[in-house]
Amino acid sequence: MNLEAFWLCFVPLFVAVDALGLLPLFLSFTQGFQKKHLHYLIYTSTLTAVIVGLLFLFIGEAVLRMLGITVEDFMIAGGIILFLISTSELLTTEKKLRKAQAQSLGPVPLGVPLLVGPAVLTTIMLLARQYGSFITAAAMVANILIAGFLFLGSGYIMKYIGNAGSTILSKISSLFLAAIAVMMVRKGLISLLQ
């Protein structure tokens, strides 16, 4: 495996997953849960995220082709969506989601759309085109597993960085995501113009 290509895939996906930014939300959803149930939620959310991400990675381009959408179209649309998501994250004070029942909390909303949402799906498709499916899949799975481990240790992490630290990390990640979004739109437009 090309280590440099792996890291070039890993970093944008790390920003897109934003596991550190999800910690306060994860804690608020799982407050008061028993350890056994908490571990089950983490397992189901990470498994769901990996399956959805891999499915999109390997059949996403074929689906786009069937719909007559070029990768450049997807880059521009995905970049705009990523930019809107990142600016929304930068400008809001907290992440809000609808209430979910405890049994389905793992797959939805933790697995999808929180761990693997529009930002991750757009990013993996574009990275796969540039670096290949295998390296992109490895980087995506690594990021989701890191998120799972962060969720396992979320209580300890939040004690040290606190809500303010988590918010700062989330805002910095959102800023990087906005820059990546602009780059995607720029590359898509350049490809279309050529």
Secondary structure as UniProt FT lines:
FT   HELIX           3..17
FT   HELIX           19..30
FT   TURN            31..32
FT   HELIX           35..67
FT   HELIX           71..91
FT   HELIX           102..104
FT   HELIX           106..115
FT   HELIX           118..131
FT   HELIX           133..152
FT   HELIX           154..193
//
